[in-house]
Amino acid sequence: MTSSQNTEEFYQRFLKKLEISHSWPGKYMFKFIMPSNSNYIEELISIFEGIDVNISRKYSANKKFLSISFNTNLDFPEEVIRIYKKTSHFKGLIRL
């Protein structure tokens, strides 16, 4: 099985879990952790451009890492998947 097949299978399982565990349309929180000196912080934020979102940032105690949360309302669970896929190329990004 190729890596892309594994990835698509993961997203299909994740989609099913989202459909079961959330009411749609509904609130969803994305949370990411990254090195605080990362070059893609603004690019990550730009993924949410055009979406009504509340953004919170919190640095770790030693300021080495940054946690960014995006709270928003989405119409469909597929929108969650679409956003997570857009973040897949960021090196060192932890998706929670």
VOSEGU-357830 format. One line per field, with one value per atom (N, C-alpha, C): residue number from 1; residue in three letters; atom name; x, y, z. Coordinates in pm, whole numbers, padded with zeros to 5 digits, always signed. Layout:
% residues N
pos NUM, ...
code ALA, ...
site CA, ...
east X, ...
north Y, ...
up Z, ...
END
This chain:
% residues 96
pos 1, 1, 1, 2, 2, 2, 3, 3, 3, 4, 4, 4, 5, 5, 5, 6, 6, 6, 7, 7, 7, 8, 8, 8, 9, 9, 9, 10, 10, 10, 11, 11, 11, 12, 12, 12, 13, 13, 13, 14, 14, 14, 15, 15, 15, 16, 16, 16, 17, 17, 17, 18, 18, 18, 19, 19, 19, 20, 20, 20, 21, 21, 21, 22, 22, 22, 23, 23, 23, 24, 24, 24, 25, 25, 25, 26, 26, 26, 27, 27, 27, 28, 28, 28, 29, 29, 29, 30, 30, 30, 31, 31, 31, 32, 32, 32, 33, 33, 33, 34, 34, 34, 35, 35, 35, 36, 36, 36, 37, 37, 37, 38, 38, 38, 39, 39, 39, 40, 40, 40, 41, 41, 41, 42, 42, 42, 43, 43, 43, 44, 44, 44, 45, 45, 45, 46, 46, 46, 47, 47, 47, 48, 48, 48, 49, 49, 49, 50, 50, 50, 51, 51, 51, 52, 52, 52, 53, 53, 53, 54, 54, 54, 55, 55, 55, 56, 56, 56, 57, 57, 57, 58, 58, 58, 59, 59, 59, 60, 60, 60, 61, 61, 61, 62, 62, 62, 63, 63, 63, 64, 64, 64, 65, 65, 65, 66, 66, 66, 67, 67, 67, 68, 68, 68, 69, 69, 69, 70, 70, 70, 71, 71, 71, 72, 72, 72, 73, 73, 73, 74, 74, 74, 75, 75, 75, 76, 76, 76, 77, 77, 77, 78, 78, 78, 79, 79, 79, 80, 80, 80, 81, 81, 81, 82, 82, 82, 83, 83, 83, 84, 84, 84, 85, 85, 85, 86, 86, 86, 87, 87, 87, 88, 88, 88, 89, 89, 89, 90, 90, 90, 91, 91, 91, 92, 92, 92, 93, 93, 93, 94, 94, 94, 95, 95, 95, 96, 96, 96
code MET, MET, MET, THR, THR, THR, SER, SER, SER, SER, SER, SER, GLN, GLN, GLN, ASN, ASN, ASN, THR, THR, THR, GLU, GLU, GLU, GLU, GLU, GLU, PHE, PHE, PHE, TYR, TYR, TYR, GLN, GLN, GLN, ARG, ARG, ARG, PHE, PHE, PHE, LEU, LEU, LEU, LYS, LYS, LYS, LYS, LYS, LYS, LEU, LEU, LEU, GLU, GLU, GLU, ILE, ILE, ILE, SER, SER, SER, HIS, HIS, HIS, SER, SER, SER, TRP, TRP, TRP, PRO, PRO, PRO, GLY, GLY, GLY, LYS, LYS, LYS, TYR, TYR, TYR, MET, MET, MET, PHE, PHE, PHE, LYS, LYS, LYS, PHE, PHE, PHE, ILE, ILE, ILE, MET, MET, MET, PRO, PRO, PRO, SER, SER, SER, ASN, ASN, ASN, SER, SER, SER, ASN, ASN, ASN, TYR, TYR, TYR, ILE, ILE, ILE, GLU, GLU, GLU, GLU, GLU, GLU, LEU, LEU, LEU, ILE, ILE, ILE, SER, SER, SER, ILE, ILE, ILE, PHE, PHE, PHE, GLU, GLU, GLU, GLY, GLY, GLY, ILE, ILE, ILE, ASP, ASP, ASP, VAL, VAL, VAL, ASN, ASN, ASN, ILE, ILE, ILE, SER, SER, SER, ARG, ARG, ARG, LYS, LYS, LYS, TYR, TYR, TYR, SER, SER, SER, ALA, ALA, ALA, ASN, ASN, ASN, LYS, LYS, LYS, LYS, LYS, LYS, PHE, PHE, PHE, LEU, LEU, LEU, SER, SER, SER, ILE, ILE, ILE, SER, SER, SER, PHE, PHE, PHE, ASN, ASN, ASN, THR, THR, THR, ASN, ASN, ASN, LEU, LEU, LEU, ASP, ASP, ASP, PHE, PHE, PHE, PRO, PRO, PRO, GLU, GLU, GLU, GLU, GLU, GLU, VAL, VAL, VAL, ILE, ILE, ILE, ARG, ARG, ARG, ILE, ILE, ILE, TYR, TYR, TYR, LYS, LYS, LYS, LYS, LYS, LYS, THR, THR, THR, SER, SER, SER, HIS, HIS, HIS, PHE, PHE, PHE, LYS, LYS, LYS, GLY, GLY, GLY, LEU, LEU, LEU, ILE, ILE, ILE, ARG, ARG, ARG, LEU, LEU, LEU
site N, CA, C, N, CA, C, N, CA, C, N, CA, C, N, CA, C, N, CA, C, N, CA, C, N, CA, C, N, CA, C, N, CA, C, N, CA, C, N, CA, C, N, CA, C, N, CA, C, N, CA, C, N, CA, C, N, CA, C, N, CA, C, N, CA, C, N, CA, C, N, CA, C, N, CA, C, N, CA, C, N, CA, C, N, CA, C, N, CA, C, N, CA, C, N, CA, C, N, CA, C, N, CA, C, N, CA, C, N, CA, C, N, CA, C, N, CA, C, N, CA, C, N, CA, C, N, CA, C, N, CA, C, N, CA, C, N, CA, C, N, CA, C, N, CA, C, N, CA, C, N, CA, C, N, CA, C, N, CA, C, N, CA, C, N, CA, C, N, CA, C, N, CA, C, N, CA, C, N, CA, C, N, CA, C, N, CA, C, N, CA, C, N, CA, C, N, CA, C, N, CA, C, N, CA, C, N, CA, C, N, CA, C, N, CA, C, N, CA, C, N, CA, C, N, CA, C, N, CA, C, N, CA, C, N, CA, C, N, CA, C, N, CA, C, N, CA, C, N, CA, C, N, CA, C, N, CA, C, N, CA, C, N, CA, C, N, CA, C, N, CA, C, N, CA, C, N, CA, C, N, CA, C, N, CA, C, N, CA, C, N, CA, C, N, CA, C, N, CA, C, N, CA, C, N, CA, C, N, CA, C, N, CA, C, N, CA, C, N, CA, C, N, CA, C, N, CA, C, N, CA, C, N, CA, C
east +00085, +00000, +00089, +00057, +00138, +00101, +00189, +00166, +00038, +00011, -00110, -00235, -00229, -00343, -00366, -00257, -00267, -00329, -00285, -00336, -00485, -00525, -00667, -00752, -00702, -00775, -00790, -00683, -00689, -00798, -00799, -00898, -01040, -01059, -01192, -01240, -01150, -01185, -01214, -01131, -01148, -01282, -01318, -01446, -01562, -01557, -01664, -01675, -01559, -01560, -01619, -01585, -01641, -01792, -01840, -01984, -02059, -01995, -02058, -02046, -01931, -01903, -01945, -01978, -02015, -02150, -02216, -02338, -02298, -02351, -02318, -02444, -02438, -02326, -02298, -02174, -02138, -02001, -01969, -01839, -01731, -01612, -01496, -01372, -01284, -01159, -01042, -00962, -00836, -00727, -00634, -00523, -00395, -00297, -00168, -00057, +00050, +00169, +00286, +00370, +00484, +00598, +00719, +00829, +00794, +00825, +00787, +00864, +00976, +01053, +01018, +00908, +00866, +00839, +00871, +00850, +00709, +00627, +00496, +00379, +00402, +00293, +00187, +00230, +00134, +00067, +00139, +00079, -00029, -00005, -00105, -00230, -00211, -00324, -00401, -00330, -00395, -00488, -00468, -00557, -00700, -00714, -00846, -00903, -00836, -00884, -01023, -01113, -01249, -01341, -01288, -01368, -01378, -01498, -01515, -01452, -01341, -01263, -01208, -01199, -01137, -01002, -00894, -00759, -00699, -00643, -00572, -00431, -00336, -00196, -00144, -00063, -00001, +00137, +00236, +00374, +00401, +00489, +00531, +00611, +00633, +00703, +00842, +00910, +01045, +01044, +00926, +00906, +00958, +00985, +01034, +00920, +00799, +00685, +00568, +00489, +00368, +00249, +00146, +00020, -00078, -00139, -00240, -00370, -00477, -00610, -00698, -00778, -00872, -01011, -01096, -01233, -01325, -01405, -01491, -01616, -01710, -01830, -01817, -01840, -01832, -01962, -01993, -02118, -02109, -01993, -01978, -01846, -01842, -01717, -01609, -01649, -01552, -01466, -01521, -01444, -01327, -01347, -01240, -01126, -01164, -01066, -00990, -01063, -01000, -00895, -00927, -00832, -00711, -00734, -00620, -00529, -00587, -00505, -00418, -00471, -00394, -00274, -00274, -00163, -00061, -00084, -00002, +00142, +00171, +00308, +00395, +00339, +00416, +00504, +00633, +00727, +00728, +00718, +00726, +00596, +00489, +00360, +00291, +00246, +00171, +00024, -00058, -00202, -00273, -00350, -00422, -00570
north -00118, +00000, +00124, +00220, +00341, +00438, +00534, +00635, +00713, +00746, +00821, +00739, +00607, +00522, +00523, +00514, +00521, +00653, +00761, +00894, +00904, +00859, +00866, +00778, +00662, +00576, +00645, +00710, +00784, +00891, +00970, +01076, +01022, +00908, +00848, +00804, +00743, +00704, +00829, +00931, +01055, +01120, +01120, +01176, +01104, +00974, +00897, +00934, +00951, +00990, +01129, +01222, +01357, +01355, +01273, +01265, +01213, +01123, +01064, +01154, +01216, +01286, +01433, +01491, +01632, +01649, +01759, +01798, +01898, +01881, +01970, +02037, +02167, +02257, +02271, +02305, +02316, +02375, +02389, +02445, +02338, +02385, +02295, +02375, +02313, +02378, +02302, +02374, +02322, +02368, +02279, +02318, +02264, +02353, +02319, +02363, +02286, +02323, +02320, +02424, +02435, +02507, +02494, +02574, +02722, +02799, +02940, +03022, +02970, +03041, +02993, +02925, +02870, +02979, +02949, +03044, +03037, +02945, +02929, +02963, +03038, +03076, +03156, +03256, +03339, +03260, +03166, +03082, +02993, +02940, +02860, +02944, +03064, +03152, +03185, +03201, +03236, +03126, +03003, +02893, +02922, +02996, +03026, +03158, +03217, +03342, +03319, +03411, +03400, +03318, +03262, +03185, +03266, +03277, +03347, +03261, +03307, +03226, +03311, +03251, +03314, +03245, +03322, +03267, +03298, +03195, +03214, +03159, +03232, +03190, +03181, +03078, +03062, +03002, +03068, +03018, +02925, +02829, +02741, +02822, +02765, +02836, +02883, +02803, +02841, +02913, +02940, +03014, +02941, +02811, +02734, +02691, +02680, +02632, +02728, +02727, +02809, +02719, +02736, +02665, +02766, +02730, +02817, +02738, +02797, +02737, +02823, +02757, +02824, +02770, +02854, +02816, +02873, +02786, +02831, +02746, +02791, +02714, +02666, +02539, +02482, +02411, +02405, +02343, +02192, +02144, +02002, +01947, +01820, +01761, +01756, +01755, +01756, +01882, +01991, +02115, +02098, +02021, +01993, +01918, +01817, +01737, +01826, +01910, +01998, +02088, +02143, +02232, +02153, +02037, +01956, +01916, +01884, +01848, +01966, +02088, +02207, +02229, +02167, +02186, +02072, +01976, +01855, +01878, +01986, +02009, +02088, +02133, +02211, +02117, +02131, +02046, +02082, +01980, +02001, +02043, +02055, +02096, +01977, +01997, +01892, +01933, +01842, +01867, +01790, +01862, +01798, +01794
up +00000, +00000, +00000, -00083, -00092, +00020, +00038, +00141, +00113, -00014, -00047, -00019, -00038, -00004, +00146, +00224, +00370, +00412, +00349, +00383, +00352, +00234, +00198, +00289, +00326, +00419, +00554, +00599, +00725, +00719, +00611, +00599, +00589, +00525, +00517, +00657, +00735, +00873, +00958, +00940, +01015, +00980, +00853, +00808, +00876, +00882, +00947, +01095, +01161, +01302, +01321, +01230, +01237, +01220, +01128, +01103, +01226, +01299, +01417, +01540, +01558, +01684, +01687, +01573, +01568, +01500, +01532, +01461, +01354, +01235, +01122, +01071, +01044, +01067, +01216, +01247, +01387, +01410, +01537, +01578, +01564, +01525, +01520, +01557, +01634, +01671, +01611, +01534, +01483, +01578, +01612, +01698, +01637, +01626, +01567, +01661, +01665, +01740, +01643, +01652, +01562, +01632, +01578, +01634, +01623, +01724, +01723, +01621, +01573, +01471, +01330, +01316, +01188, +01085, +00961, +00852, +00795, +00839, +00777, +00867, +00972, +01062, +00985, +00911, +00837, +00725, +00663, +00560, +00620, +00739, +00807, +00835, +00885, +00913, +00785, +00675, +00548, +00497, +00540, +00500, +00545, +00653, +00708, +00656, +00558, +00499, +00438, +00464, +00411, +00499, +00608, +00703, +00831, +00886, +01014, +01123, +01175, +01268, +01381, +01500, +01615, +01634, +01630, +01637, +01774, +01840, +01967, +01951, +02006, +02003, +02146, +02168, +02301, +02282, +02340, +02334, +02451, +02428, +02537, +02638, +02755, +02863, +02820, +02740, +02696, +02561, +02507, +02382, +02259, +02271, +02155, +02063, +02118, +02040, +02051, +01946, +01940, +01914, +01993, +01972, +01914, +01802, +01740, +01730, +01783, +01774, +01687, +01605, +01517, +01550, +01605, +01637, +01531, +01471, +01362, +01354, +01276, +01244, +01100, +01079, +00945, +00913, +00784, +00741, +00727, +00685, +00653, +00708, +00746, +00794, +00685, +00561, +00451, +00452, +00507, +00518, +00615, +00720, +00816, +00744, +00668, +00594, +00495, +00424, +00324, +00389, +00504, +00573, +00622, +00682, +00728, +00611, +00497, +00380, +00336, +00348, +00309, +00401, +00519, +00613, +00604, +00519, +00518, +00475, +00407, +00358, +00456, +00568, +00665, +00748, +00733, +00805, +00954, +01039, +01183, +01248, +01170, +01225, +01290, +01412, +01481, +01475, +01426, +01414, +01525, +01607, +01716, +01688
END
